[in-house]
Amino acid sequence: MNKQDIISKVEIGLNKVRPFLQSDGGDVRIVDLSEDGVLKLEFLGNCSSCSMSNMTFKSGIEENVLMEAPEINSIIVTNLTAN
């Protein structure tokens, strides 16, 4: 499967959680997908400084992305808060 196909699958997973993020004034975007399956994301808007962003990542974003795109080996959020 090529990189663009995997990114399309990642977007499907992200689109499942975007309404919740956007309802709180936030969003998430794909920064990069490496050849070895490392996906880099960035929280946008209120999500970039929210104390709940780690939980949102683990229970929403990561779960949905990996369900849609099992080719992803790991996910890094470049600006994830350490709370």
Secondary structure as the mmCIF struct_conf table of DSSP 4:
data_model
#
loop_
_struct_conf.conf_type_id
_struct_conf.id
_struct_conf.beg_label_comp_id
_struct_conf.beg_label_asym_id
_struct_conf.beg_label_seq_id
_struct_conf.end_label_comp_id
_struct_conf.end_label_asym_id
_struct_conf.end_label_seq_id
HELX_RH_AL_P HELX_RH_AL_P1 LYS A 3 SER A 23
TURN_TY1_P TURN_TY1_P1 ASP A 24 GLY A 25
STRN STRN1 GLY A 26 LEU A 33
TURN_TY1_P TURN_TY1_P2 GLU A 35 ASP A 36
BEND BEND1 GLY A 37 GLY A 37
STRN STRN2 VAL A 38 GLY A 45
HELX_RH_3T_P HELX_RH_3T_P1 ASN A 46 SER A 48
TURN_TY1_P TURN_TY1_P3 SER A 49 SER A 49
TURN_TY1_P TURN_TY1_P4 SER A 51 MET A 52
HELX_RH_AL_P HELX_RH_AL_P2 SER A 53 THR A 56
HELX_RH_PI_P HELX_RH_PI_P1 PHE A 57 GLU A 62
HELX_RH_AL_P HELX_RH_AL_P3 GLU A 63 GLU A 68
TURN_TY1_P TURN_TY1_P5 PRO A 70 GLU A 71
STRN STRN3 SER A 74 VAL A 77
TURN_TY1_P TURN_TY1_P6 THR A 78 ASN A 79
#
